[in-house]
Amino acid sequence: MYRRPDGIVDFNKSICIGCKACIAACPYDAIFINPRDHSAEKCNFCAHRLDMNLEPACVVVCPTEAIIIGDMDDPSTKVAQIINRTPVSVRRPEKETHPKLFYRGAHQATLDPIAARRPGGGLYAWATQPQGPNEVGSGHPLSHANSSAAALLSYDVSHKAPWDWRVSLYTWTKSLAAGIYLAAVLFAIFGGVAWTSPLMRWVVPIGSGVFLGLTGIILIADLEHPERFYMIFTKHQWRSWLVRGAFIIGGYSLVLLVHFLASLSGNVVIQQRVAIAGVPLSLMTAVYTGYLFAQAKARDLWQNPLLPPHLFVQCMLAGACVLSAFAIAFDLPSRDALLWLVSLSALVQLLFVLAEFTLGHPTAHARLAAHQMIAGTYRRWFWPGVIGVGIAIFAPWLWWGAIVVALIGLFMYEHSYVQAGQSVPLA
Amino acid sequence: MSDQTFYQGPSKIHLASFPPKEQWNDWVEIESKAWPKREEHHYSLVPTTCFNCESACGLLAYIDKETGEIRKFEGNPEHPGSRGRNCAKGPATINQVKDVDRIPFPLKRAGERGGGEWVQIGWDEALDDIASRIRRAIVEERENEIMYHVGRPGEDGYTERVMGAWGVDGHNSHTNICSSAARAGYAFWMGIDRPSPDHANADVIFLISSHLEAGHYFNPHAQRIIEAKAAGAKIIVFDIRLSNTATHADYWLAPQPGSEAAILLAMARNLVETGRYNREFVRRWWNWEEYLAAERPELPRTFESFEKAFLELYAGFTFEYAAKEAGVAIEQLREITDLVAGAGTRLSSHNWRAAAAGHRGGWQVSRTLFLLNALMGAIATEGGVYPNAWNKFVPKPIHATPHPKRWNTVTWPDQYPLAYHEMSFLLPHLLREQNRKLDVYFTRVYNPVWTNPDGMSWIEMFKEAGRIGLHVALTPTWSETAYFADYILPMGLGPERHDIHSYETHDAQWLGFRQPVVRTARERAGETFTDSREANPGQVWEENEFWIEVSWRIDPDGKLGIRKYFESKKKPGEKLTIDEYYGFIFENSVPGLPDKAAAEGLTPLAYMRKYGAFEVARNIGAQHEIPVPQAELEDIATNDFGRVYTRAAKPGPENIVPLPAPEDDPDGRRPAGVQIDGKILRGFPTPSGKLEFYSSTLATWGWREYATPQYIKSHVHPDNLAPGQMVLNPIFRLPTQIHTRSANAKWLDELAHVNPLWLHPSDAERLGGIETGDLVRVTTEVGYYVLKAWVTEGTRPGVVACSHHMGRWKLGETGQRQMSATVGLQKDASRWTMHRKSGVGPFESSDPDTQRIWWTDVGVHQNLTFGVQPDPISGMQCWHQAVTVEKAKPGDSYGTIFVDTEKSRACYAKWRDMTRPASRFSPNATRRPWWFLRPLRPSKSEYKLPV
C-alpha cells in the first residue's frame, strides 16, 4: 500500500501478500480482495485514467454529474469552491484520517452505516442480503440507533470481514506457543519447577515449537498470496504490527531452537541465559496481537487498553493448561502448582472479560460489536468460551476436565472476539 | 496536443472526460486490471447506441486492436441526447455481449413446441422455410396470417416498411402494455401522441412517474431534470411509491391510485378561477369555439363565456373534493398550484406510464396533465413541453413502400377503434374469438409470455394445434416466449447491428446510428464485409440484413412486386446492401450531414460510422406559430372555426416523422393551417388545427361524455374494491433493469434480482403481523401468487407494490441461468400451477464470475396472474390490480403461482363489454379515425368497415 504524490492511496499488487490487515483497519471498508488476482484493491480514483489525463470513470458516466474531482488546494476548481463555500460532510471524521472525499447534501443515515435499521428476512427492496459467514451488511440489526430519521436500509452492497476462523485459530495457537514457554520459565524462575524437569527440557521447546509452527502455517494459509509470505521479511514497512509481530515470532522461534538444542546437550545454563531474551519475546508473541488489533483503527471493539494484559493472562492460562496436562500424565511434582496456576489465570481471565463487557462501551460501534459477541451472532461462541474458562477455576479438583474445557473455551472466546470485532458495518 | 478535441468533463479541470476524437482510430489506454503495472493496449473506439431502452444513448465500444475483442463500453460524447453519460444499463452491454447463456446459432425445435429440445441449424434452412411460408400466405391472400410482433423496435420505420413491402398489415407492438393511455391523452389534445419536455430550462417540473418517467429516457431526462434543479427549478412528483424520483421532489404526493386526474382538474379549475393562466394562449390556441358550439350552443361564442363554461364544467373539482378523493393534504394542492401558476411557460411535465398505465381511464391522467401546460401556454416553449414529432427526425429511405391493402382485425379489432395502438396483449383472446390463426408469427425482442398479462393464455395459444403455424423468435437470449418457438434466430445486440433512430430528449432533432462495432473496427483495419455474421459472435446476425434476405427469398424473381423494395439502386437487380441503404440515407436525406462530413473529408456514411450521431437541428421552437407560406395557400377555404384548407400540393417533407393526418374538407382540399387573429398559422395536426380541449373525435365515436378532459374513476377506485381488497401496483420499475432483456447482464442482476411485495407497516399489522421476509399470498381476479413481504413506509397504506423485471423462470436446464428460477408447470383443464423447483446458484462456465453468483432468489412472476384489462378507449392494459393480500396459506411455498384461464377469459369478456365498437359507433362507417396516428397505416380503402 502506498500513497502517490497526488495523495491517492493505491496498491502494488505484485507484492501484496493478502494479509488483509489493511481491510481490518480501513474505517471506510473501502478495500477488498480482488477474487481474480487475490490482492487487495480499492478505488484509486482511476489512477490509470488520471495518468492519461482522463477523469475517473464514475465521474464521466454519472448521468447527473454528481461526482467530481479536483485539486482541493486550487481555489479556482469546482471542488474547492464546493468544499470551501458549502457545508460538506465526510465519513468517520473521528478516525482522524483527514479524508479527501466529501459529500454535499448527504443525510446522516446514508453516511453512517448503523444509522438506518437493517431489514429482516434477508431482503432488501429489490435484492437479497448476501448471506455467509463473513458477510457484513449495513444497517443496525436492532434499531435505527443514532439517527433521528427512523430510516430503514433499503439497499446495500455487503462487505466481507477480512479475518475469518483461521485468524482466531492462529491467535489461539500462538497463545499456546507463547504461554507454554512463558508460564514454564516464569515458574522455573520462581522455583516452582526445576530447569532440569522434563517439562522444561522437552515439553517447553517442543510444545511451544509445535504450536508456533502451527501458528506459522495457519497464518501463511490465511494469506491470499501464501507463496509471497516471505515478503513480510523482505518488503515490509515497520509501522505495521503485522510486520513487527512477524519479526517477534521469528526471534522467538530462534529462542525456542536454542532452548531445544540446549536440551539435547543438557545445557541448562544456556537455557537460562537465552531466557533473558525468551521471556520478553514470548510475552511479546502473545501480546503483540493486542497492538495489531488496535492498529485496525476501524474496529472500535479492539481499541481496548486491556487487550495486551488480557492476552498475557490468556497465554498464561493456555500454557498452564498444557503444562498441567503433562504434569498430570507423568505425575510430576509441579502438577499441583500448575493446576493452581490454571485456576488463578482462569479467574483473572474472567475478571478481564467481566470488566470489558459490563462497563459499557465508548462508541456505538463498540457497543454493537459487544452485543454481537454476547447476545448476537457470536453468542454461541462467547458463552461456552466464558463458561469453559469458568470451569477451569476448579482445575485443582477437576484436572483433565478443567484443562480440556479451558483450552476449548479459550479458542471459542477468541473466535467470538475476533469475529464480533469485524461484524460492525463500516460503510 | 492542443489542436485535438478536448471533451470537458463535469469536474471542469484539465482532465478530459473522453479521449480526443482525433485518436479514436488508435487510442492507447492503460489496462486497469494490470495496474499499477503500465500495460498499454491499443483500442479502436467505435460508436454505437445502447439498445437497452428507447433512449438510445450513445456508447463508445473499445475494441482491442490486437485481440479484436470488445473490452468495454463508455458513453459517446458526440451524442446530443446522452452527451457522453449513461445509466447502468449502457456499460452493462458488455455483459450481454459476453453472456455465457446467449444463443450464438439458429436453433430449431426438435420435439413438441415447448418441449425444450433444440437442434442447431444453419440460417439457410430457416430462411427458406420462413420465406416459403410467407410467400404462400401472400399468394393465397392470407396476408393477415403474417405478423411481426416487436417489443423494443430501436429503430424508426425499417421493419414497418418491410411489412409494407410485403403488403401485410402485420405490425404488432408492445405499446398497449406500455404507453397507450399516455399517448391517447396527449393525442386527443395535439394529434401527436408523445410529449417532449424541455426539462433543462423549466422552472417547474411536474412528473407523474417514478425514476424520471418510469423507464423511458431515464438518462437523458435525468441529466436535464437535475440540471434544472441545480439551477433552482422546483420538482413536483406524483408517485404512489417512494421512488428515487420522489426523493428529488420538492413536493411529493402519493395520492390514492387513480385520483391523479381529479387533482389535476382541481388545479386547472383554480388556475382559471384565480385568473392565473395564459389567457392569450388559450384564447388563440384552444378549440373553445368548437366546444361552445357543440356543448353550450346557448352561450354567446365569446372567450368570456368559455371561461364561464369551463368553470361550470369543472365546478365539482374543488380542492376539497380533490383532497378527499386523493387522500392528500389540501395545503399541498394549493401549494403545488401556486408553483405551477408561477412557472408561466416554463412548466415541463411528463407522464408516460405510472398512473396512466395503471387505471381504467388512465388516458385522462396525461390529458389532464397536459391541460395544465395548455392553460399555461407551456407548449413548444423554452422549459415547456414540445410535441415529440417536432423533436424527432426520420429521414427518407432508399425506397418508399406502399400502404398495405389489408386491415388486420386481430391487432386492430372492431371493439377498440380509438386505441393507441395495436391490441397486442389480446392476441390469444382475439384469435380465439375471431376464429383466426397465424401462419407465421415473429416475436422480436419481445417476451409476451412473461411481460404481458395473462401469460398462461399465451402458452395455451402456442400449444393449441393449428393456432400458430410457425413461431419465429428473433432474440439473442433465452426467454419464456422463446421456449415456445419453432425457430430461435439470434439477432444482434446493440453493438452487433445496424439501426437509425431519433428520439425526443430535448428541443432538438438528432439522428442516432447503431452499428456492429467489431465489423466497423475491422473495416477500419482494411477488411471488407458483406454480412454482419462474419464479424459478430457465432452466427449472430442483424435484422436489417435478415429482412432483405427473407424478402428476396419470398419473391426471388420479383414478380410479387416485393423484391424491388430490397434491390440496390446503384446496381439494379442486385441485392441491397447495408452500406448502400445507409449510405443513401446519409447522403440524401439528412440535411446538413453531407456538408459536415465533407468538412472532415469523409463520406456521410463514414461520418456516421465515426461519430454515431448527428444533430440535425436545435431550437425547433413553436412550429404551430409559423405562418403558412403564401405558396401553400391556393384556393383556400376556411371553416366556421378557422380551419384553413388549400388546394396547393403538399410539399414533400425532409423529415418524414409520422404525423397525424387530419382529413380533407368535403371538397377535397387538404388542411393547411388555422386562422388565428387574422393570420394563417401552421397550427397542430388535429382536425381543428388547434389544441383540442374538446375532442370531436371522442364525441362522435360514442364517447361524448369524455369529449373534454374528465376524471374517470379507476377500476381500483375505493368504490370498486371489495371489502378488504387493496390496490396492487405491479408496474414499478427499476432503472437498472429493462423488462426481460437485461437478465443477461450479470452486473445488473447482482444489483436487482428480487421483487418482494411492498407493504405498509399499518397493513402488515392489520393482516396479522407480517414481517419482512414472511410469505404472503396475493390473490387477483384470475389467480394468485406467493412471495415475500417487504414492509416499508415507502408505499401508501392500502396500496401494495411489486416490481417488474423479476420473477424469470425456465422449465428445464436451458435458460438464463443467473436470473431464472427452475420451475415446474402443471395444467389441469384451465387451471395452471407453477411451482419453484430451485433458484439460482453458482455454475461453471468460461466466465469465472458465474462461480461467484451469490444470490439464489430471483423473484416471482406476478404478471401471469393478471387478467387482460384493456381500457375501452385507449386500449391500454390497466395494470393496477384489485387484490387480496394475506399471510401465505398452509401448502403455499415461495414462488407458487396459480392461474385459471377460464377466469382469464371471463375477465377478457367483461372488459370487452365496456367498449363501444366501431361497427356500432363509428360516425362514418370507418374502422378508426383516419387522422389518428397508426403504425403501418393501410390504404384509405381499408379503413372502411365491412358492409
Contacts between the chains, C-beta under 8 A, distances in Angstrom:
chain1	res1	chain2	res2	distance
A	10	B	35	7.8
A	10	B	36	6.3
A	11	B	36	7.5
A	12	B	36	5.9
A	13	B	35	7.7
A	13	B	36	7.1
A	14	B	37	7.4
A	35	B	848	7.7
A	35	B	852	6.4
A	36	B	33	7.2
A	36	B	848	7.2
A	37	B	33	7.7
A	44	B	35	7.5
A	46	B	32	7.5
A	47	B	35	6.7
A	47	B	36	7.5
A	48	B	29	7.8
A	48	B	30	4.3
A	48	B	31	7.4
A	48	B	32	5.1
A	48	B	35	4.7
A	49	B	30	7.8
A	50	B	15	6.9
A	51	B	30	6.7
A	52	B	28	7.9
A	52	B	29	6.6
A	52	B	30	6.4
A	53	B	14	7.0
A	53	B	15	5.6
A	53	B	16	6.0
A	54	B	15	6.0
A	54	B	16	5.7
A	54	B	17	7.2
A	54	B	18	7.5
A	54	B	19	7.1
A	55	B	9	4.2
A	55	B	10	7.5
A	55	B	11	5.9
A	55	B	15	4.5
A	55	B	16	6.9
A	55	B	17	5.3
A	57	B	74	7.6
A	59	B	9	6.1
A	59	B	10	5.8
A	59	B	11	6.0
A	59	B	17	7.4
A	60	B	9	5.9
A	60	B	10	7.7
A	60	B	17	4.5
A	60	B	18	7.2
A	60	B	74	7.0
A	60	B	75	6.9
A	60	B	84	6.8
A	60	B	85	7.4
A	61	B	74	7.2
A	61	B	75	6.3
A	61	B	85	5.9
A	61	B	86	5.6
A	61	B	90	7.9
A	61	B	91	6.7
A	62	B	10	7.3
A	62	B	85	6.4
A	63	B	85	4.7
A	63	B	86	7.1
A	63	B	87	6.0
A	63	B	218	7.7
A	63	B	219	4.7
A	63	B	222	4.7
A	63	B	223	5.0
A	63	B	226	7.9
A	64	B	222	5.8
A	64	B	223	6.0
A	64	B	226	4.0
A	64	B	227	7.8
A	65	B	10	3.8
A	65	B	85	7.7
A	65	B	223	7.7
A	65	B	226	7.8
A	66	B	226	7.9
A	67	B	10	7.4
A	68	B	10	5.1
A	68	B	11	4.2
A	68	B	12	7.7
A	69	B	11	5.2
A	69	B	13	7.6
A	69	B	15	7.8
A	70	B	11	5.2
A	70	B	12	7.8
A	70	B	13	5.1
A	71	B	13	7.3
A	77	B	11	7.5
A	77	B	12	7.4
A	77	B	13	5.8
A	78	B	11	6.1
A	78	B	12	5.1
A	78	B	13	7.7
A	79	B	11	7.0
A	119	B	772	5.0
A	119	B	790	7.5
A	120	B	771	5.8
A	120	B	772	4.7
A	120	B	773	5.6
A	121	B	771	6.6
A	121	B	772	4.0
A	121	B	773	1.6
A	121	B	774	6.9
A	121	B	788	6.3
A	121	B	789	7.6
A	121	B	790	7.8
A	122	B	773	6.0
A	123	B	754	7.0
A	123	B	756	5.6
A	123	B	772	5.7
A	123	B	773	5.5
A	123	B	788	6.2
A	123	B	790	5.9
A	125	B	756	7.5
A	125	B	758	7.5
A	125	B	790	6.1
A	125	B	792	7.1
A	125	B	794	7.8
A	126	B	734	6.0
A	126	B	752	4.4
A	126	B	753	7.5
A	126	B	754	6.2
A	126	B	755	6.6
A	126	B	756	7.9
A	126	B	803	5.7
A	126	B	806	7.3
A	127	B	750	7.8
A	127	B	751	6.6
A	127	B	752	5.8
A	127	B	753	5.9
A	127	B	754	6.0
A	127	B	855	7.2
A	128	B	753	7.0
A	128	B	754	5.5
A	128	B	855	5.4
A	128	B	856	7.4
A	128	B	857	5.1
A	130	B	854	5.0
A	130	B	855	7.6
A	132	B	854	7.4
A	152	B	792	6.3
A	152	B	793	7.5
A	154	B	792	7.2
A	154	B	794	7.5
